[in-house]
């Protein structure tokens, strides 16, 4: 008997056990929740973003970053300067609150009269996180003819606010913040220079007319970025190859009319520059209110949506799409390089480090400006439009060809999909389904009636081989079985094997045969094949049996109900339908009953309505039905084994009365 668990006295967990983290303690305890901890770049970016927000609001033209020899970094701007008077409610200097209180900032008030209409600041934890993770931070504000300075160490004020009149050597306005990051919070104290220069250059790109300077005291290097040409100049400098067509650039921002129609705030919108190249790795950069969104987000989705719909519209207008080619957004977007700068009034980012924009309306916002602008441009430059269409169509054809090959371990290596397979257009395996159809006539109806996007059809000639006692290595000698295996993309295997299902091309493999005796026999032969040689597909729920109707009842109009066609799966359902018609007052014999001899008799519309349409069809998943694998194997052996006549006769004698026979 195990010893009883030791129990601790209740006094170990009491009211005093609950700790309340105050001020900047939460950041120091869990810095990874608030910033990146691989290096201090992001805490410096928080300060830089504040300077950029001043420039974005039209109050600054210069930003200077200095890397000092003592490991500290200074960020200076010529904006309005942080207010340093007492906060009306908190009764503390505002500049002190900004650096010591989480969720305190000037970015929350987005209404008229607010300090920042558009800004990257969202949570109000930015520079307070910088302060919390710094050994020392010096903040100086130049404002109203005065200089206000205070100093923090480990997030606490060590030199209280001191305000003096501005002298001759002082700037008229602006903010200067010098930070000594605390190495204990970071994996490396070294700043990644490539990332820092990219960040500073991008700020200059996104704010034409603003000069950004980086001074490195250690190397005595100075770099300055100022772009008059904005996004276009920047993208041209970074493209991997010459563009196929001239750069497509533009901008669109909501005004009062757009605001009333689309519920966008005045000033919301985007600037963009897009290039299409045939070679090289595409350059893709996006920003929201000057914040780099390295993981993309909804504004990028809006650009993709606008580009795709404009190009698709141009291709349809000029009838450029070859037969059998389906254009997808990825075909237009695959060779696109772009710089996108969106302005969103109240951006919702994923996480505090703001790598991805989650604002739902940004898709519609960006797309609504990009699409009409590109449509107009393409129709003004038809030759360029045709070049772009050619690039997209080529990408679509390459994608479709790639889907036409399936790796097979046997034989020569690559097996081309069977010619009689009519494949679907989508490459989403979970969404796709293939119908194994009995005969070419039924296959013809199925091809015409199916949803081409996600439904494939493989017609089978005659009855499939009984594979119960066929060795796996001999399976491919049979053409039908070879075609089934190659089409679904999975090799034959046993119950104890671990087959590679990564090549599976369809989430649903559906057996579709006539509702008569021959159809049932084909169904049994295919189920035997899957159970014996593809058991993992049954186990993972990928095999289904479609149940087409056996009867159609044409019922006359009755009361408010118009004349209708009703389908019955079997005799039982037919009886129930007729009973219902009698109850509705339809006289005996006023209806017409048709019996389908086979699927080939159905029109494409009827087959879709009864058997293919996911909303109205009957599709049964193939399962073992309560029996284990061995019990099922024994039962199928009696039914399908060649030397099992006696066992089969015994089974028929036992269960013969419970079977309906269609003669």
C-alpha positions in Angstrom: 0.0 0.0 0.0 1.5 3.4 -1.0 2.3 5.8 1.8 -0.3 8.5 2.3 0.5 11.8 0.6 2.0 14.4 2.8 -0.4 17.3 3.4 0.7 20.8 4.0 -1.1 22.9 6.6 -3.7 25.3 5.3 -1.7 28.2 6.7 0.8 27.8 3.8 -1.8 29.2 1.4 -3.5 32.2 3.0 -4.6 35.7 2.1 -0.9 36.7 2.3 0.0 34.3 -0.4 -1.7 36.5 -3.0 0.8 39.0 -4.5 -0.2 42.1 -6.4 2.4 43.3 -8.9 2.5 47.1 -8.9 3.9 49.7 -11.3 6.5 48.1 -13.7 6.9 44.9 -11.7 4.8 42.8 -14.2 7.2 43.8 -17.0 10.3 42.8 -15.0 8.7 39.5 -13.9 7.5 38.5 -17.4 9.4 40.7 -20.0 8.6 38.2 -22.8 4.9 39.2 -22.5 5.7 42.8 -23.4 8.6 42.7 -25.8 11.2 40.6 -27.6 13.9 39.4 -25.3 16.5 38.1 -27.9 18.0 41.7 -28.0 17.1 45.2 -26.9 16.1 46.5 -30.4 12.3 46.3 -29.7 12.5 48.4 -26.5 14.4 51.1 -28.5 11.9 50.8 -31.3 9.1 51.8 -28.8 10.9 55.1 -28.3 11.6 55.5 -32.0 7.9 54.8 -32.8 6.9 57.7 -30.6 9.2 60.0 -32.6 7.7 58.6 -35.8 4.2 59.2 -34.5 5.1 62.9 -34.0 6.3 63.1 -37.6 3.2 61.3 -38.8 1.1 63.8 -37.0 3.0 66.6 -38.9 5.0 67.9 -36.0 8.5 66.8 -36.8 10.9 66.6 -39.7 14.0 65.0 -38.1 14.8 61.8 -36.1 18.3 61.1 -34.9 19.5 57.8 -33.3 23.0 57.7 -31.7 24.8 54.6 -30.6 27.1 55.7 -27.7 30.4 54.1 -26.7 29.0 53.2 -23.2 26.4 50.9 -24.7 23.5 53.4 -24.4 21.3 54.6 -27.3 19.8 58.1 -27.7 16.7 58.8 -29.8 16.0 62.5 -30.6 13.2 64.2 -32.5 12.0 67.7 -33.2 8.4 67.1 -32.3 6.2 68.8 -29.8 8.1 67.4 -26.7 6.4 65.3 -24.0 4.2 67.4 -21.8 5.7 67.8 -18.3 3.0 69.6 -16.3 0.9 67.9 -13.7 -1.7 65.4 -14.9 -5.1 66.8 -13.9 -6.2 63.5 -12.2 -3.0 61.8 -11.2 -1.4 64.9 -9.8 2.1 63.8 -11.1 4.2 65.1 -14.0 2.9 63.7 -17.3 6.4 62.9 -18.5 6.9 60.7 -15.4 3.6 58.9 -15.9 4.5 58.1 -19.5 7.7 56.3 -18.4 6.4 54.6 -15.2 2.8 53.7 -15.7 1.5 50.9 -17.9 -1.4 51.8 -20.0 -0.7 55.6 -19.9 -0.2 57.4 -23.2 -1.4 59.9 -25.7 -2.6 57.4 -28.2 -6.0 56.4 -26.7 -7.9 59.6 -27.5 -8.7 59.1 -31.2 -11.4 61.7 -31.4 -11.2 65.3 -32.5 -8.8 67.2 -30.4 -6.8 64.0 -29.6 -3.0 64.3 -29.7 -2.7 61.5 -32.3 -5.3 60.6 -34.9 -3.2 57.8 -36.3 -0.5 56.2 -34.4 1.2 52.8 -33.8 0.6 53.1 -30.0 -2.3 51.0 -29.0 -1.8 49.6 -25.5 0.0 52.5 -23.8 2.7 50.2 -22.5 5.5 51.1 -25.0 8.1 53.4 -23.4 7.2 52.2 -19.9 8.4 48.8 -20.9 11.6 50.4 -22.2 12.1 52.1 -18.8 11.3 48.9 -16.9 14.0 46.9 -18.7 16.7 49.6 -18.6 19.4 50.1 -16.1 19.1 53.8 -16.6 16.9 56.1 -18.8 17.3 59.8 -19.2 14.3 61.7 -20.7 14.4 65.4 -21.8 11.5 67.4 -23.2 12.0 70.7 -25.1 8.8 72.6 -25.0 7.3 76.1 -24.5 10.7 77.7 -24.2 11.7 75.3 -21.3 13.8 72.2 -20.9 12.4 69.4 -18.6 14.6 66.5 -17.6 14.3 63.5 -15.3 16.3 60.3 -14.8 15.2 56.7 -14.0 17.1 53.7 -12.8 15.6 50.2 -13.0 12.3 52.0 -13.8 12.3 54.2 -10.7 12.8 58.0 -10.6 16.2 58.7 -9.2 16.5 62.4 -10.4 13.1 64.1 -10.1 11.7 66.3 -12.8 13.8 69.5 -13.2 12.6 72.3 -15.4 14.7 75.2 -16.6 14.5 77.9 -19.2 15.9 77.0 -22.6 19.3 78.5 -23.3 21.1 79.4 -26.5 22.3 75.9 -27.3 19.0 74.2 -26.6 16.5 73.1 -29.2 13.2 74.9 -29.4 11.1 71.7 -29.3 11.4 68.0 -29.3 12.2 65.0 -27.1 15.4 63.2 -26.3 15.5 59.8 -24.7 18.8 58.0 -23.7 18.5 54.3 -22.8 20.9 51.9 -21.1 19.2 48.5 -21.7 19.7 46.0 -18.8 21.5 42.9 -20.2 20.0 40.6 -17.7 16.6 40.8 -19.5 18.1 39.9 -22.9 19.7 36.9 -24.5 22.2 39.3 -26.2 22.9 42.9 -25.3 24.2 43.6 -28.8 21.9 45.4 -31.3 21.4 43.7 -34.6 22.7 46.4 -36.9 21.1 45.1 -40.1 17.7 45.2 -38.5 18.3 48.6 -36.9 19.3 50.2 -40.2 16.4 48.5 -42.1 14.0 49.9 -39.4 15.4 53.4 -39.7 15.4 53.4 -43.5 11.8 52.2 -43.6 10.7 55.1 -41.4 12.3 57.5 -43.9 10.6 55.7 -46.8 7.2 55.9 -45.2 7.5 59.6 -44.3 8.7 61.4 -47.4 10.4 64.7 -46.3 11.5 63.3 -42.9 15.2 62.9 -42.4 16.4 59.9 -40.3 20.0 59.8 -39.1 22.1 57.0 -37.4 25.3 58.0 -35.7 27.6 55.2 -34.4 30.2 56.7 -32.0 32.2 53.5 -31.9 32.8 53.3 -35.7 32.4 57.0 -36.2 30.0 56.3 -39.0 26.9 58.4 -39.9 24.1 57.3 -42.2 21.3 59.5 -43.3 18.1 58.5 -45.1 15.6 60.9 -46.8 13.3 59.8 -49.6 11.4 62.3 -51.7 10.2 59.5 -54.0 8.8 57.5 -51.0 7.7 53.9 -51.6 8.6 53.8 -55.3 12.3 54.7 -54.8 12.6 52.3 -52.0 11.0 49.3 -53.8 13.1 50.0 -57.0 16.3 49.8 -54.9 15.3 46.5 -53.2 13.8 44.5 -56.1 15.4 41.1 -56.9 15.0 41.6 -60.7 13.7 44.0 -63.3 9.9 44.3 -63.2 7.7 42.8 -65.9 5.6 45.9 -66.0 6.1 49.4 -64.6 5.6 49.8 -60.9 2.0 50.1 -59.9 1.7 52.7 -57.1 -1.1 54.7 -55.6 -2.8 55.7 -52.4 -6.3 56.1 -51.2 -7.7 57.7 -48.0 -11.3 57.9 -46.9 -13.0 61.3 -47.0 -16.4 62.2 -45.6 -18.3 60.7 -48.5 -16.4 57.4 -48.3 -16.8 57.5 -44.6 -20.6 57.7 -44.8 -20.8 54.9 -47.4 -18.3 52.4 -46.0 -18.0 53.3 -42.3 -14.3 54.2 -42.6 -12.9 57.0 -40.5 -11.7 60.1 -42.3 -8.1 59.7 -43.2 -8.0 55.9 -43.0 -6.5 54.2 -46.1 -3.2 53.1 -47.6 -0.3 53.9 -49.8 1.2 51.1 -51.9 3.8 50.3 -54.5 3.7 46.9 -56.3 6.1 45.3 -58.7 5.8 42.0 -60.6 9.0 40.1 -61.4 9.6 36.7 -63.0 12.7 35.8 -61.0 14.1 36.2 -57.5 12.7 36.2 -54.0 9.8 38.8 -53.8 10.3 41.8 -51.5 7.3 42.2 -49.2 7.0 44.8 -46.5 4.0 46.2 -44.8 3.4 48.8 -42.2 0.5 50.1 -40.1 0.8 53.7 -38.9 4.6 53.3 -39.6 4.8 50.2 -37.4 6.5 47.3 -39.4 4.2 44.3 -39.5 6.6 41.5 -40.3 3.9 38.8 -40.0 1.5 40.7 -42.3 -2.1 40.7 -41.4 -5.5 42.0 -42.7 -4.0 45.0 -44.5 -1.9 42.6 -46.6 -5.0 40.4 -47.2 -6.8 43.5 -48.5 -3.9 44.3 -50.9 -4.0 40.6 -52.1 -7.8 40.8 -52.5 -7.7 44.1 -54.5 -4.9 42.9 -56.8 -6.5 39.5 -57.5 -10.0 40.9 -58.3 -8.6 43.7 -60.5 -6.5 41.3 -62.5 -9.3 38.7 -62.7 -11.7 41.4 -63.9 -9.2 42.5 -66.6 -8.7 38.9 -67.8 -12.5 38.3 -68.0 -13.1 41.6 -69.8 -10.5 40.7 -72.5 -11.3 36.9 -72.5 -7.7 36.0 -71.9 -8.2 32.9 -69.7 -7.5 29.6 -71.5 -10.1 26.8 -71.2 -9.6 24.7 -68.2 -7.5 27.2 -66.3 -8.8 28.3 -62.9 -7.2 31.5 -61.5 -6.6 31.7 -57.8 -5.3 34.7 -55.7 -2.0 33.0 -55.2 -1.4 33.0 -59.0 -1.6 36.8 -59.2 0.2 37.3 -55.9 3.0 34.7 -56.3 5.4 37.1 -58.2 4.4 40.3 -56.5 6.8 42.5 -54.5 5.3 45.4 -52.6 5.6 48.0 -49.9 2.3 48.7 -48.2 1.7 51.5 -45.7 -1.7 51.5 -44.1 -3.3 54.1 -41.9 -5.8 52.7 -39.5 -7.5 54.8 -36.8 -7.7 52.1 -34.1 -5.4 49.3 -35.1 -5.8 45.9 -33.4 -2.5 44.1 -33.3 -1.7 40.5 -32.4 0.4 40.8 -29.3 2.3 43.7 -27.8 5.2 43.5 -30.3 2.7 44.4 -33.1 4.0 42.0 -35.8 0.6 41.3 -37.3 -2.5 43.4 -37.9 -5.8 41.8 -36.9 -8.3 44.6 -37.6 -11.0 43.0 -39.6 -12.1 46.1 -41.5 -8.6 46.6 -42.9 -9.2 43.9 -45.6 -12.1 45.9 -47.0 -10.4 49.2 -46.4 -7.2 48.4 -48.4 -9.0 46.4 -51.1 -11.6 49.1 -51.7 -8.8 51.5 -52.8 -6.4 49.1 -54.5 -8.9 47.3 -56.8 -10.5 50.3 -58.6 -7.1 52.0 -59.0 -5.5 48.9 -60.5 -8.5 48.2 -62.8 -8.3 51.7 -64.1 -4.5 51.5 -64.6 -4.8 48.1 -66.4 -7.4 49.4 -68.8 -5.4 52.5 -69.5 -2.3 50.4 -70.2 -3.8 47.3 -71.9 -0.4 46.0 -73.2 0.9 46.0 -69.6 -2.3 44.5 -68.4 -1.9 41.6 -70.9 1.7 41.0 -69.7 0.5 40.8 -66.1 -2.4 38.5 -67.1 0.1 36.3 -68.9 2.3 36.1 -65.8 -0.8 35.1 -63.6 -2.1 32.5 -66.1 1.4 31.0 -66.4 1.5 30.6 -62.6 -2.0 29.0 -62.6 -0.9 26.5 -65.3 2.3 25.6 -63.4 0.3 25.1 -60.2 -2.3 22.9 -62.0 0.4 20.8 -63.7 2.1 20.3 -60.3 -1.1 18.9 -59.0 -1.2 16.4 -61.9 1.7 14.4 -60.7 1.7 11.9 -57.9 4.8 10.2 -56.4 4.7 6.4 -56.5 7.4 4.2 -55.0 7.0 1.4 -57.6 8.1 1.5 -61.2 9.7 4.4 -62.9 9.2 6.9 -60.0 6.5 9.4 -61.1 3.0 8.2 -62.0 0.9 10.6 -64.0 -2.8 10.7 -62.9 -5.0 8.4 -64.9 -6.4 10.0 -68.1 -10.0 9.1 -67.3 -9.8 10.9 -64.0 -11.6 14.2 -64.2 -9.9 16.1 -61.4 -11.2 19.0 -59.3 -9.6 22.5 -59.3 -9.0 23.0 -55.6 -5.8 21.7 -53.9 -7.4 21.8 -50.4 -7.3 18.0 -49.5 -9.7 18.4 -46.6 -12.3 20.0 -48.9 -11.8 17.7 -52.0 -13.6 14.4 -52.8 -13.3 11.8 -55.5 -16.3 9.7 -56.7 -15.4 6.2 -58.0 -18.3 5.8 -60.4 -19.6 2.6 -62.1 -19.4 2.9 -65.9 -18.8 5.7 -68.4 -22.4 6.8 -68.8 -22.8 7.4 -65.1 -19.4 9.0 -65.1 -20.5 11.4 -67.8 -23.5 12.5 -65.7 -21.3 12.8 -62.7 -18.7 14.9 -64.5 -21.4 17.3 -65.8 -23.3 17.5 -62.5 -20.4 17.8 -60.0 -18.9 20.9 -58.3 -15.8 21.3 -60.4 -14.1 23.2 -57.6 -13.8 20.3 -55.2 -15.3 17.1 -56.7 -13.3 14.7 -58.9 -14.8 11.7 -60.9 -13.0 8.5 -61.7 -15.2 6.2 -63.9 -14.5 2.4 -63.5 -15.0 -0.1 -66.4 -17.0 -3.2 -65.4 -16.6 -4.9 -62.1 -13.5 -4.4 -60.1 -11.3 -7.5 -59.4 -12.0 -9.3 -56.1 -8.7 -8.5 -54.3 -9.3 -10.4 -51.1 -6.7 -13.0 -51.9 -4.5 -11.0 -54.3 -1.0 -10.3 -53.1 -0.2 -6.7 -52.7 2.7 -6.8 -55.2 0.3 -8.1 -57.9 -2.4 -5.4 -57.4 -1.0 -3.0 -60.0 -1.4 -5.7 -62.7 -5.0 -4.6 -62.7 -5.5 -1.3 -64.5 -8.6 -0.2 -62.5 -6.9 -0.8 -59.1 -3.7 0.9 -60.3 -5.8 3.9 -61.4 -7.6 4.1 -58.0 -4.3 3.9 -56.1 -2.6 6.6 -58.2 -5.7 8.9 -58.2 -6.1 8.9 -54.4 -2.3 9.2 -53.9 -1.8 6.5 -51.3 0.1 3.2 -51.8 -1.5 -0.2 -50.8 -0.7 -1.3 -47.3 -1.6 -3.7 -44.5 -3.4 -3.1 -41.2 -0.1 -3.0 -39.2 1.8 -0.8 -41.7 2.3 2.9 -41.3 1.7 4.2 -44.8 2.6 7.7 -45.9 -0.8 9.5 -46.1 0.8 12.8 -46.9 0.2 12.2 -50.6 -3.6 11.7 -50.1 -5.3 13.9 -52.6 -8.9 13.8 -51.4 -10.4 14.0 -47.9 -13.4 11.9 -49.1 -13.1 8.8 -51.3 -16.7 8.1 -52.3 -18.0 4.8 -53.8 -20.8 5.7 -56.2 -22.6 2.8 -57.8 -26.1 1.9 -59.0 -28.8 1.2 -56.4 -29.4 -2.3 -57.9 -27.8 -5.8 -57.4 -24.9 -5.2 -59.8 -24.2 -1.8 -58.1 -24.2 -3.5 -54.7 -21.8 -6.1 -56.0 -19.4 -3.4 -57.3 -19.7 -1.6 -53.9 -18.8 -4.8 -52.1 -15.8 -5.4 -54.3 -14.5 -1.8 -53.7 -15.1 -2.1 -50.0 -13.1 -5.3 -50.1 -10.3 -3.5 -51.8 -10.1 -0.7 -49.3 -10.5 -3.0 -46.3 -7.8 -5.4 -47.5 -5.3 -3.1 -49.1 -6.0 0.5 -47.8 -7.2 -0.2 -44.2 -5.7 3.1 -42.9 -8.1 5.1 -45.1 -11.1 3.4 -43.5 -9.5 3.8 -40.0 -9.0 7.6 -40.6 -12.5 8.1 -41.9 -11.7 8.8 -45.6 -13.9 6.2 -47.3 -17.6 6.8 -47.9 -20.5 5.2 -49.8 -22.8 7.4 -51.7 -26.5 6.4 -51.6 -28.3 7.3 -54.9 -32.1 7.0 -54.9 -33.8 4.0 -56.5 -37.2 5.7 -57.2 -38.5 9.1 -58.2 -42.1 10.1 -57.4 -43.6 12.9 -59.5 -46.3 14.4 -57.2 -49.0 16.7 -58.5 -49.8 20.1 -57.1 -51.7 19.9 -53.8 -53.2 22.9 -51.9 -50.5 25.6 -51.7 -47.8 23.1 -52.6 -46.8 23.1 -56.3 -46.0 19.9 -58.3 -42.8 18.3 -57.1 -40.3 15.5 -57.6 -39.4 13.4 -54.5 -36.7 10.8 -54.4 -36.8 7.5 -52.5 -33.7 5.6 -51.5 -35.5 2.2 -51.4 -38.9 0.5 -51.2 -39.4 1.5 -47.5 -38.9 5.2 -48.3 -41.2 4.9 -51.3 -44.0 3.5 -49.1 -43.5 6.4 -46.6 -43.7 9.0 -49.4 -46.9 7.6 -50.9 -48.5 7.4 -47.4 -47.7 11.1 -46.9 -49.2 12.0 -50.3 -52.4 10.2 -49.4 -52.6 12.1 -46.1 -52.2 15.4 -48.1 -55.3 14.5 -50.0 -53.7 13.3 -53.3 -55.9 10.7 -54.9 -54.6 7.2 -55.5 -52.6 6.9 -58.7 -52.3 10.7 -59.3 -48.6 10.4 -58.9 -46.0 8.8 -61.2 -43.3 6.5 -59.9 -40.1 6.1 -61.9 -37.5 3.4 -61.1 -33.9 4.2 -61.9 -32.2 1.3 -63.5 -28.8 3.0 -63.1 -27.1 6.3 -62.5 -26.6 6.7 -66.2 -30.4 7.3 -66.5 -30.2 10.4 -64.3 -29.6 13.8 -65.8 -26.6 15.8 -64.5 -29.1 18.0 -62.5 -30.8 15.0 -60.9 -27.5 13.4 -59.9 -26.3 16.6 -58.4 -29.5 17.1 -56.5 -29.8 13.6 -55.1 -26.2 12.3 -54.8 -23.5 14.9 -55.2 -24.8 18.1 -53.5 -23.4 18.1 -49.9 -26.6 19.8 -48.7 -29.0 17.2 -50.0 -27.1 13.9 -50.6 -26.8 10.8 -48.5 -23.2 9.9 -47.9 -22.4 7.1 -45.4 -18.9 6.9 -43.8 -17.4 3.4 -43.9 -16.8 2.1 -40.4 -16.3 -1.3 -38.8 -19.7 -1.1 -37.1 -18.8 -2.3 -33.6 -16.7 -5.2 -34.7 -12.9 -5.2 -34.4 -10.6 -5.7 -37.3 -10.2 -9.4 -36.9 -14.0 -10.1 -36.6 -14.6 -8.0 -39.8 -11.7 -9.9 -41.5 -13.3 -13.2 -40.7 -16.7 -12.2 -42.0 -15.3 -10.8 -45.3 -13.3 -14.0 -45.7 -16.5 -16.0 -45.6 -18.1 -13.7 -48.1 -15.2 -13.1 -50.5 -12.8 -16.0 -50.1 -12.5 -18.4 -53.0 -12.4 -21.6 -51.0 -15.2 -20.6 -48.6 -18.3 -22.0 -50.3 -19.4 -24.0 -47.2 -18.9 -21.1 -44.8 -20.8 -18.8 -47.2 -23.7 -21.3 -47.5 -23.9 -21.5 -43.7 -23.9 -17.7 -43.4 -26.7 -17.5 -46.0 -28.8 -20.1 -44.1 -28.3 -18.3 -40.9 -29.1 -14.8 -42.2 -30.9 -15.4 -45.5 -34.3 -14.4 -44.1 -33.1 -10.9 -43.1 -31.8 -10.1 -46.6 -33.9 -8.3 -49.3 -33.1 -9.6 -52.8 -33.6 -7.4 -55.8 -34.4 -9.7 -58.8 
